[in-house]
């Protein structure tokens, strides 16, 4: 069993700079499958994760970044594609009264079973680095169950109902995080993009306070919790740190230097090459240059761990990903 505190320390003080881009979909083509097939099969997901780990020197292996899985377990309709990640197709909570009626699903419901199969197999087969499970954050899950526009209204008009919903999804996510731990993962990356859309106070109340409960239940020296928020987080750093996350991952919407300046140097800050503007639309030369420029700007901050700003899209070429790692290596 790997000591994840030591692993985190190695990201900061190790002799070789490590990179941890959030990517899973680019591995689909490595196994000759389609996204529609992979996101339905734990076996194909495990093969995808392993193929990426064999191809690129990532600091950790990551399970598929699919932010529809948890909502599907709660009954949300899902739209599948042969090329893209699955998406939530409609709300299941339509009124405050629905919150009391909403049943919390068992772990293993719908595709959570396949994700845990993939996590267990990847953890057992990839031995040179930890495997990190991916799951959504409570505020973002609530937004998928309500739809985002309704949830934003509820923050002002129905805060009690929203908190009741958040308590339910937090219980489910705690059990799901624990299941990743039992599957052998060395930690999780929790994606909470919706929290980047609200004020610092709302981020604390509707997101960070609930995430802290989840992390407190599962995090220890053998299991690390990383928090991803790809919004405008410059003013949300105190809320992000209050969760107790072992590391913070930020998106390309921010100047990462402004984040690094606020985070203690023993806590890694990961990010933030633009996944669309650079990885997807750039040439290998442009990806290489952007990587070098970011590393140069963050040189005064040893706790910076270079990464993509968010999940690398399916259409990104393997040549561009390789250029990123070449930039890190040099």
N, C-alpha and C positions, 0 to 999 in steps of 0.2 A: 504493500500500500504506500503510495507516494505521499510525502509530506508537502502539502501545497503551500504552506507558508514559506518553506525553503525554495520552492519553485517560483513563487512570487518575488522573493528576494533576488533570485538569479536573473529575473527579467530586468532588474534595476542595476545590479552590480556584477553580473556575469561578464566574462572576458569577451564574449561574442554578442553583438547586438542581435536580438531575436525579434521577429515580426509575427503579428497575430492578426492577419486580415480576417474579417468575417466573410467566409465564403463557403458555400455548399453547392449551390446550383451549377457553377462551372464544372463540377465533377461529374455531372450527369452524362456529358458527352464522352467522358473518359471510359465509361462502362458501356457505351453504345445503347443507352436507354432514352426514354423521353421523360420530361418532368411529370407528366400525367401518370406514368408507371411508377416512378421512383417515390413520389409523395404518398402512394398508396401501399408501399411495401417496405416493411422493416428490413428485409433481406437486401433489397436493392439500395436502400439508404445506407446500410452498413458497407456495402461494396463501394458506394460513392465516396463515403468518408475515408475509407481505406485507400482508395485510388488517389485522392487528393493528398493524403499524408505521404504516400509513396512518391508523388510527383514533386511536392514542394516542401521546403524545410520550415514549416510553420511551428510556432512555439507550442501549439496544442492542436489537437484534432477537434473539430466542431461538428455536432449533429446538425441536421438540416434546419435552417432558419425558416420556419413555417409558422406564421402568426395567425393561422386559421385553426390550428389543431384544437386548442383549448375551447374556442367558441363552438366548434363542431360538437365537442363532447357535451356542451350545454344545450345542443339542439339547433344551432344556427345552420342554415343552408349554406353549402359551400359550392363555389364555382371552380372547376378544375380545367386546366389547360395543358396542351401537349408541350408548350414552350415556357410558360411562366409558373411562378409559385401559386398555389391555391389562394383564393380570396373569399372572404365572407360576403354572402349575397343578400343578406337581409337581417333585420333585427328580430329578436325573440322576446325582448322586454319592451312592451309598448306603453306601460303606465306604471305609476308607483305601486298599484295594487298587484301587478305581475311579480314584483320582487318577492313578496311573501310566498307566492306560488312556485317560484323557480326552484327546481330540485338541483342539488349539488351532485354531479355525476360521480360515479366510482372511477378511480384510476384504472385505466385499461379500457375505458369506454371509447368507442369509435377509433380514431387513428392514434390516440395516445398509446395504445398497445403496440402499434408498429414503431412508434418513436422510441419506446423503451426497449423493444427488441433490437433496434439499430444501435442504441446506446450501449446495451450489454455486449453485443458482438464487437463493436468498435473498441470498447474498453478492453476486452479480452485479447483482441488481435493486434492492436496498436500499442506496443509496449515501450517505445522510446520517448513518448510524450504523453501527457494526460489527455483524456477525452473530456470535453465540456458539453453538457447538455444545453439545449436552447429552449427557452420558454418565454412566454409573454408576461408583461407586468400587469398588476391588478387594474390600474386605471385604464390601460390600453385594452384589456380584456373587457372591462365594463363598457368601453366605447364601442366594441364590436357587438356586444349583446344589445345595446341600446340604439346604436348608430351614433356617430360622433356628434352630429348636430344636436341631437336630443340630449346627449350627455353634457355638452357644453351648457345647454339651458338648465339642466338639472343642477349644475354646480351653484347656480344662483337661485333657481326657483324651487328645487326639490332636494336640498342638500341631505336631509335626513334619509330620504329614499335612496339616494346615491350611496351614502355611507352604509346602508343596510345591504345594498348590492355588493359593495366593495368587501364587506365582511364575508359574504358568501364566497366570492371568487378567491379571496385570500385563503380561506380554508382549503379550497380545492388546489390552489397553486402551491401551498405548503406541502400537501400530500404528494403532488406531482414532483416537486423538487426533491422530496425525500425518496421518491421512486427512482429518480436519476442517480441518487447517491447509492441506493441499494443495487442498482444495475452496474455499479463499478465506476461511474464517472468521478473525475477528480474535482468537479465543480459544475457550475451553470453560468451561462450568460443570460441575464434577464433583459429583454428588450421592452422598454417603456417609452415608446416614441410619443404617445399622446400627452405625457406630462410636460413635454417641451412646448406645448401650446398654451399653457396657463401661467399665471403669475407665480412668483416664488412662494407666496403664502399658500396658494391652492396646490402647488406642487408638493408642499410639505404635508398639507392636510389630506388631500385625496390620493396621494401616491406614496411619498416617502414613508409616512407613518405606517402604512400597510406593508410596504416592502421590508421595513425593519423587522416586523413580526416574522415574516417568512425567513429572512436570513438568520435571525436569531435561533430559529428552530433547527436549521440544517448546517450552518457553517461551523467548521472546526478546523483543526490543523490538517485534516485529510480531505477537506471539501471547501472549495473557495467559491464565493459568490461575486460575480462581476455584473455591474449595472450599466446598461447601455441606454443613453437618452440622446437622440439625434436632433433635438430641438435647439433653440437659443438658450443655452444653459449657463451663460456667463454669470447671471444673477441667481442661479439655482444651486450653485456649488454647495452652500451649507446644507441644503435639503438633501442633495445626493450623498454627501458625506455622513449625514445623520442616519442613513440606512445601515451603516456598518459594513458596506460593501468592501471587499478586499481590493477591488480595483474599479476604476471608473472608465467607461468607454463613451467617447463623444463623437458627434457627427461633424460633417464639414460645414455646417451652418455657423460654426463658431471659429474664432481665432484660438487655436488650442493653447497658445502661449498664455492667453489670459486665464485659461483654466488651470494650467500648470502652476501659475503663480499663486493660486489659491489653495492648492492641494498639498498636504505634507509630503515630503519627499520619500517617505516609506510606503506611500500608496501609489501604485502604477496608474498612469493616465494613458489610455489607449486611443489612438486615432491618427489622422482623420483625413486621408486622401479621398477626394470626391469619387464615389463609386460610379456615378453616371458621367459627370463632366470629364473625368480623367480616365478611370479604368475602362469605361464603356466607349467613350467617344474619342479618346486620345490614341495616338500612335504609341508603339513601344518606346520610342525615343522620348515622347512627352511624359509617359508614365515614369520612366527612369529619371527624367529631370525633376518632375514633381516630387518624387521620393527623396532625391538628394537634397532638394531645396528645403523640404520639411525637416529632414534630419539636421540640416545645418541650422535652421531657425531654433530647433529645440535642443541643440547641443548643450546649453547651460543647465538643462533639466534632465538629470539622469533617470528620473522616474517616468520619462516618456517612453512608451512602447508603440512603435509605429504600426499602424493598422489602416484599414479602410474606414471611411466615415460611417458606413452602414454595410448592410449585406451587399456583396458584389453581385450585380445582376447576371442572369443566365447568359446573356449575349456577349459577355466579356471574353475576349480571346485568351487562350492559354499563353500566347506570346506576350500579351500585356501583363499578365500575372507574373510571368517569368521575368519581365523587365523590372517589375516592382522588387522582386527578390534580388535581382542583380544590383539594383540601386542600394538596397540594404547591405548587401555583401561588401560593396566597395566603400 
